[in-house]
Amino acid sequence: MKISKITYAVLSAVVLSTAIVSCNDDEKNVDNPHNPEEYVVENSSEISNALIAKKSLSDYVSWPDNYFKFVDKVDKFSSKLATTIGCESDGNTAISPLSVFMALSMAAEGANNDTRQEILDALGLSYQELTENIKYLVNSTNRLFGHDNRKNQIKCVNSLWLRDGYDVNKDGVNSLTHNFYSDVFKMDFSNSDINSLVTSYIKNETFGFLNPNLQISDDAMILLINVVYLREVWSQLGDLEFTSSTYNFLNYDKSKKKTKLLQGDYCAGRAIDKDKYKKFYTSSNSGLNLTFYVPKDGYSVDDVYTSDVLNDETRYLYSDLQNDYYTRCFFPEFKAEFDDDIIDILKKLGF
């Protein structure tokens, strides 16, 4: 199975990158040559020479009492962003709202007065909420799935790139280093191949999976970069298998396609029946949440793919043992990517 999901966008001096890979336990069966254990680091000496402060993630962090309220606000922003981008796109899209949120949060930290407040208002946060909780969000999104290899993991990597000679607020840099766990680089943008080094940095952090074609402006002063990398097995059974039978799959344009579907068997899955749609909740091999939404007859994807639906708080029932059941989840093989400029999308969200 091949699923490649890539987000890459440039917002002023903010660069956002996302790589999401789905794999199985046997690397040879994946139609994707990406293999973290075989990646050779690029331009390590040049990147090291430019590094003036290196991120240092804590092994264990105890979350404060208000952390989950903060996460709820991040979820609401994520839902608004995802549905806005989805409604503007013609085909399958794959985005990381976390990456956008993190980059904009770094921009808020580096801004002052009205500019900072405008960004925070659009994110739905106060500055205190952001500074008190951001480090815990970064820590929670940096972990290995299993201890026997580095293949399956999630990484949320922040970095600040400064033009040599450009005067910046030291408090802001210190906050990005200690609260956002950002790598900090300083170099001569005009005489150095900044595009090549930043590209290598992103490739290194994603083990070669992302290789963006950067065109950083010659007069850029500051770069704020976020990279989110996720590589995970779908379920405990490993990769998904195709059904032996064919099914009529309803496309977005109402046309039908007769095809075999991918099948996942989830013992702990739960289904919910709503007025406009059904949804099925389960988890990946390492416990990441997966939710599938299916519009009912008479409703379209646009009716279901809304912020209200994604934020629906209907609880799943686990206590009624008489109604426990096994669920097979069928869905088509798909590819998705998003490579558009999101500035217009962010304007609609208040930025």
Secondary structure as a PSIPRED ss2 file (coil, helix, strand):
# PSIPRED VFORMAT (PSIPRED V4.0)

   1 M C   1.000  0.000  0.000
   2 K C   1.000  0.000  0.000
   3 I C   1.000  0.000  0.000
   4 S E   0.000  0.000  1.000
   5 K E   0.000  0.000  1.000
   6 I E   0.000  0.000  1.000
   7 T E   0.000  0.000  1.000
   8 Y E   0.000  0.000  1.000
   9 A E   0.000  0.000  1.000
  10 V E   0.000  0.000  1.000
  11 L E   0.000  0.000  1.000
  12 S C   1.000  0.000  0.000
  13 A C   1.000  0.000  0.000
  14 V E   0.000  0.000  1.000
  15 V E   0.000  0.000  1.000
  16 L E   0.000  0.000  1.000
  17 S E   0.000  0.000  1.000
  18 T E   0.000  0.000  1.000
  19 A E   0.000  0.000  1.000
  20 I E   0.000  0.000  1.000
  21 V E   0.000  0.000  1.000
  22 S E   0.000  0.000  1.000
  23 C E   0.000  0.000  1.000
  24 N C   1.000  0.000  0.000
  25 D C   1.000  0.000  0.000
  26 D C   1.000  0.000  0.000
  27 E H   0.000  1.000  0.000
  28 K H   0.000  1.000  0.000
  29 N H   0.000  1.000  0.000
  30 V C   1.000  0.000  0.000
  31 D C   1.000  0.000  0.000
  32 N C   1.000  0.000  0.000
  33 P C   1.000  0.000  0.000
  34 H C   1.000  0.000  0.000
  35 N C   1.000  0.000  0.000
  36 P H   0.000  1.000  0.000
  37 E H   0.000  1.000  0.000
  38 E H   0.000  1.000  0.000
  39 Y C   1.000  0.000  0.000
  40 V C   1.000  0.000  0.000
  41 V C   1.000  0.000  0.000
  42 E C   1.000  0.000  0.000
  43 N C   1.000  0.000  0.000
  44 S H   0.000  1.000  0.000
  45 S H   0.000  1.000  0.000
  46 E H   0.000  1.000  0.000
  47 I H   0.000  1.000  0.000
  48 S H   0.000  1.000  0.000
  49 N H   0.000  1.000  0.000
  50 A H   0.000  1.000  0.000
  51 L E   0.000  0.000  1.000
  52 I E   0.000  0.000  1.000
  53 A E   0.000  0.000  1.000
  54 K C   1.000  0.000  0.000
  55 K C   1.000  0.000  0.000
  56 S C   1.000  0.000  0.000
  57 L C   1.000  0.000  0.000
  58 S C   1.000  0.000  0.000
  59 D C   1.000  0.000  0.000
  60 Y C   1.000  0.000  0.000
  61 V C   1.000  0.000  0.000
  62 S C   1.000  0.000  0.000
  63 W C   1.000  0.000  0.000
  64 P C   1.000  0.000  0.000
  65 D C   1.000  0.000  0.000
  66 N C   1.000  0.000  0.000
  67 Y H   0.000  1.000  0.000
  68 F H   0.000  1.000  0.000
  69 K H   0.000  1.000  0.000
  70 F H   0.000  1.000  0.000
  71 V H   0.000  1.000  0.000
  72 D H   0.000  1.000  0.000
  73 K H   0.000  1.000  0.000
  74 V H   0.000  1.000  0.000
  75 D H   0.000  1.000  0.000
  76 K H   0.000  1.000  0.000
  77 F H   0.000  1.000  0.000
  78 S H   0.000  1.000  0.000
  79 S H   0.000  1.000  0.000
  80 K H   0.000  1.000  0.000
  81 L H   0.000  1.000  0.000
  82 A H   0.000  1.000  0.000
  83 T H   0.000  1.000  0.000
  84 T H   0.000  1.000  0.000
  85 I H   0.000  1.000  0.000
  86 G H   0.000  1.000  0.000
  87 C H   0.000  1.000  0.000
  88 E H   0.000  1.000  0.000
  89 S C   1.000  0.000  0.000
  90 D C   1.000  0.000  0.000
  91 G C   1.000  0.000  0.000
  92 N C   1.000  0.000  0.000
  93 T C   1.000  0.000  0.000
  94 A C   1.000  0.000  0.000
  95 I C   1.000  0.000  0.000
  96 S C   1.000  0.000  0.000
  97 P H   0.000  1.000  0.000
  98 L H   0.000  1.000  0.000
  99 S H   0.000  1.000  0.000
 100 V H   0.000  1.000  0.000
 101 F H   0.000  1.000  0.000
 102 M H   0.000  1.000  0.000
 103 A H   0.000  1.000  0.000
 104 L H   0.000  1.000  0.000
 105 S H   0.000  1.000  0.000
 106 M H   0.000  1.000  0.000
 107 A H   0.000  1.000  0.000
 108 A H   0.000  1.000  0.000
 109 E H   0.000  1.000  0.000
 110 G H   0.000  1.000  0.000
 111 A C   1.000  0.000  0.000
 112 N C   1.000  0.000  0.000
 113 N H   0.000  1.000  0.000
 114 D H   0.000  1.000  0.000
 115 T H   0.000  1.000  0.000
 116 R H   0.000  1.000  0.000
 117 Q H   0.000  1.000  0.000
 118 E H   0.000  1.000  0.000
 119 I H   0.000  1.000  0.000
 120 L H   0.000  1.000  0.000
 121 D H   0.000  1.000  0.000
 122 A H   0.000  1.000  0.000
 123 L H   0.000  1.000  0.000
 124 G C   1.000  0.000  0.000
 125 L C   1.000  0.000  0.000
 126 S C   1.000  0.000  0.000
 127 Y H   0.000  1.000  0.000
 128 Q H   0.000  1.000  0.000
 129 E H   0.000  1.000  0.000
 130 L H   0.000  1.000  0.000
 131 T H   0.000  1.000  0.000
 132 E H   0.000  1.000  0.000
 133 N H   0.000  1.000  0.000
 134 I H   0.000  1.000  0.000
 135 K H   0.000  1.000  0.000
 136 Y H   0.000  1.000  0.000
 137 L H   0.000  1.000  0.000
 138 V H   0.000  1.000  0.000
 139 N H   0.000  1.000  0.000
 140 S H   0.000  1.000  0.000
 141 T C   1.000  0.000  0.000
 142 N C   1.000  0.000  0.000
 143 R E   0.000  0.000  1.000
 144 L E   0.000  0.000  1.000
 145 F C   1.000  0.000  0.000
 146 G C   1.000  0.000  0.000
 147 H C   1.000  0.000  0.000
 148 D C   1.000  0.000  0.000
 149 N C   1.000  0.000  0.000
 150 R C   1.000  0.000  0.000
 151 K C   1.000  0.000  0.000
 152 N C   1.000  0.000  0.000
 153 Q E   0.000  0.000  1.000
 154 I E   0.000  0.000  1.000
 155 K E   0.000  0.000  1.000
 156 C E   0.000  0.000  1.000
 157 V E   0.000  0.000  1.000
 158 N E   0.000  0.000  1.000
 159 S E   0.000  0.000  1.000
 160 L E   0.000  0.000  1.000
 161 W E   0.000  0.000  1.000
 162 L E   0.000  0.000  1.000
 163 R E   0.000  0.000  1.000
 164 D C   1.000  0.000  0.000
 165 G C   1.000  0.000  0.000
 166 Y C   1.000  0.000  0.000
 167 D C   1.000  0.000  0.000
 168 V C   1.000  0.000  0.000
 169 N C   1.000  0.000  0.000
 170 K H   0.000  1.000  0.000
 171 D H   0.000  1.000  0.000
 172 G H   0.000  1.000  0.000
 173 V H   0.000  1.000  0.000
 174 N H   0.000  1.000  0.000
 175 S H   0.000  1.000  0.000
 176 L H   0.000  1.000  0.000
 177 T H   0.000  1.000  0.000
 178 H H   0.000  1.000  0.000
 179 N C   1.000  0.000  0.000
 180 F C   1.000  0.000  0.000
 181 Y C   1.000  0.000  0.000
 182 S E   0.000  0.000  1.000
 183 D E   0.000  0.000  1.000
 184 V E   0.000  0.000  1.000
 185 F E   0.000  0.000  1.000
 186 K E   0.000  0.000  1.000
 187 M E   0.000  0.000  1.000
 188 D C   1.000  0.000  0.000
 189 F C   1.000  0.000  0.000
 190 S C   1.000  0.000  0.000
 191 N C   1.000  0.000  0.000
 192 S C   1.000  0.000  0.000
 193 D C   1.000  0.000  0.000
 194 I H   0.000  1.000  0.000
 195 N H   0.000  1.000  0.000
 196 S H   0.000  1.000  0.000
 197 L H   0.000  1.000  0.000
 198 V H   0.000  1.000  0.000
 199 T H   0.000  1.000  0.000
 200 S H   0.000  1.000  0.000
 201 Y H   0.000  1.000  0.000
 202 I H   0.000  1.000  0.000
 203 K H   0.000  1.000  0.000
 204 N H   0.000  1.000  0.000
 205 E H   0.000  1.000  0.000
 206 T C   1.000  0.000  0.000
 207 F C   1.000  0.000  0.000
 208 G C   1.000  0.000  0.000
 209 F C   1.000  0.000  0.000
 210 L C   1.000  0.000  0.000
 211 N C   1.000  0.000  0.000
 212 P C   1.000  0.000  0.000
 213 N C   1.000  0.000  0.000
 214 L C   1.000  0.000  0.000
 215 Q C   1.000  0.000  0.000
 216 I C   1.000  0.000  0.000
 217 S C   1.000  0.000  0.000
 218 D C   1.000  0.000  0.000
 219 D C   1.000  0.000  0.000
 220 A C   1.000  0.000  0.000
 221 M C   1.000  0.000  0.000
 222 I E   0.000  0.000  1.000
 223 L E   0.000  0.000  1.000
 224 L E   0.000  0.000  1.000
 225 I E   0.000  0.000  1.000
 226 N E   0.000  0.000  1.000
 227 V E   0.000  0.000  1.000
 228 V E   0.000  0.000  1.000
 229 Y E   0.000  0.000  1.000
 230 L E   0.000  0.000  1.000
 231 R E   0.000  0.000  1.000
 232 E E   0.000  0.000  1.000
 233 V E   0.000  0.000  1.000
 234 W C   1.000  0.000  0.000
 235 S E   0.000  0.000  1.000
 236 Q C   1.000  0.000  0.000
 237 L C   1.000  0.000  0.000
 238 G E   0.000  0.000  1.000
 239 D C   1.000  0.000  0.000
 240 L C   1.000  0.000  0.000
 241 E E   0.000  0.000  1.000
 242 F E   0.000  0.000  1.000
 243 T E   0.000  0.000  1.000
 244 S E   0.000  0.000  1.000
 245 S E   0.000  0.000  1.000
 246 T E   0.000  0.000  1.000
 247 Y E   0.000  0.000  1.000
 248 N E   0.000  0.000  1.000
 249 F E   0.000  0.000  1.000
 250 L E   0.000  0.000  1.000
 251 N C   1.000  0.000  0.000
 252 Y C   1.000  0.000  0.000
 253 D C   1.000  0.000  0.000
 254 K C   1.000  0.000  0.000
 255 S C   1.000  0.000  0.000
 256 K E   0.000  0.000  1.000
 257 K E   0.000  0.000  1.000
 258 K E   0.000  0.000  1.000
 259 T E   0.000  0.000  1.000
 260 K E   0.000  0.000  1.000
 261 L E   0.000  0.000  1.000
 262 L E   0.000  0.000  1.000
 263 Q E   0.000  0.000  1.000
 264 G E   0.000  0.000  1.000
 265 D E   0.000  0.000  1.000
 266 Y E   0.000  0.000  1.000
 267 C C   1.000  0.000  0.000
 268 A C   1.000  0.000  0.000
 269 G C   1.000  0.000  0.000
 270 R E   0.000  0.000  1.000
 271 A E   0.000  0.000  1.000
 272 I E   0.000  0.000  1.000
 273 D E   0.000  0.000  1.000
 274 K C   1.000  0.000  0.000
 275 D C   1.000  0.000  0.000
 276 K C   1.000  0.000  0.000
 277 Y E   0.000  0.000  1.000
 278 K E   0.000  0.000  1.000
 279 K E   0.000  0.000  1.000
 280 F E   0.000  0.000  1.000
 281 Y E   0.000  0.000  1.000
 282 T E   0.000  0.000  1.000
 283 S E   0.000  0.000  1.000
 284 S C   1.000  0.000  0.000
 285 N C   1.000  0.000  0.000
 286 S C   1.000  0.000  0.000
 287 G C   1.000  0.000  0.000
 288 L C   1.000  0.000  0.000
 289 N E   0.000  0.000  1.000
 290 L E   0.000  0.000  1.000
 291 T E   0.000  0.000  1.000
 292 F E   0.000  0.000  1.000
 293 Y E   0.000  0.000  1.000
 294 V E   0.000  0.000  1.000
 295 P E   0.000  0.000  1.000
 296 K C   1.000  0.000  0.000
 297 D C   1.000  0.000  0.000
 298 G C   1.000  0.000  0.000
 299 Y C   1.000  0.000  0.000
 300 S C   1.000  0.000  0.000
 301 V H   0.000  1.000  0.000
 302 D H   0.000  1.000  0.000
 303 D H   0.000  1.000  0.000
 304 V H   0.000  1.000  0.000
 305 Y C   1.000  0.000  0.000
 306 T C   1.000  0.000  0.000
 307 S H   0.000  1.000  0.000
 308 D H   0.000  1.000  0.000
 309 V H   0.000  1.000  0.000
 310 L H   0.000  1.000  0.000
 311 N C   1.000  0.000  0.000
 312 D C   1.000  0.000  0.000
 313 E C   1.000  0.000  0.000
 314 T C   1.000  0.000  0.000
 315 R C   1.000  0.000  0.000
 316 Y C   1.000  0.000  0.000
 317 L C   1.000  0.000  0.000
 318 Y C   1.000  0.000  0.000
 319 S C   1.000  0.000  0.000
 320 D C   1.000  0.000  0.000
 321 L H   0.000  1.000  0.000
 322 Q H   0.000  1.000  0.000
 323 N H   0.000  1.000  0.000
 324 D C   1.000  0.000  0.000
 325 Y C   1.000  0.000  0.000
 326 Y C   1.000  0.000  0.000
 327 T E   0.000  0.000  1.000
 328 R E   0.000  0.000  1.000
 329 C E   0.000  0.000  1.000
 330 F E   0.000  0.000  1.000
 331 F E   0.000  0.000  1.000
 332 P C   1.000  0.000  0.000
 333 E C   1.000  0.000  0.000
 334 F C   1.000  0.000  0.000
 335 K C   1.000  0.000  0.000
 336 A C   1.000  0.000  0.000
 337 E C   1.000  0.000  0.000
 338 F E   0.000  0.000  1.000
 339 D C   1.000  0.000  0.000
 340 D C   1.000  0.000  0.000
 341 D C   1.000  0.000  0.000
 342 I C   1.000  0.000  0.000
 343 I H   0.000  1.000  0.000
 344 D H   0.000  1.000  0.000
 345 I H   0.000  1.000  0.000
 346 L H   0.000  1.000  0.000
 347 K H   0.000  1.000  0.000
 348 K H   0.000  1.000  0.000
 349 L C   1.000  0.000  0.000
 350 G C   1.000  0.000  0.000
 351 F C   1.000  0.000  0.000
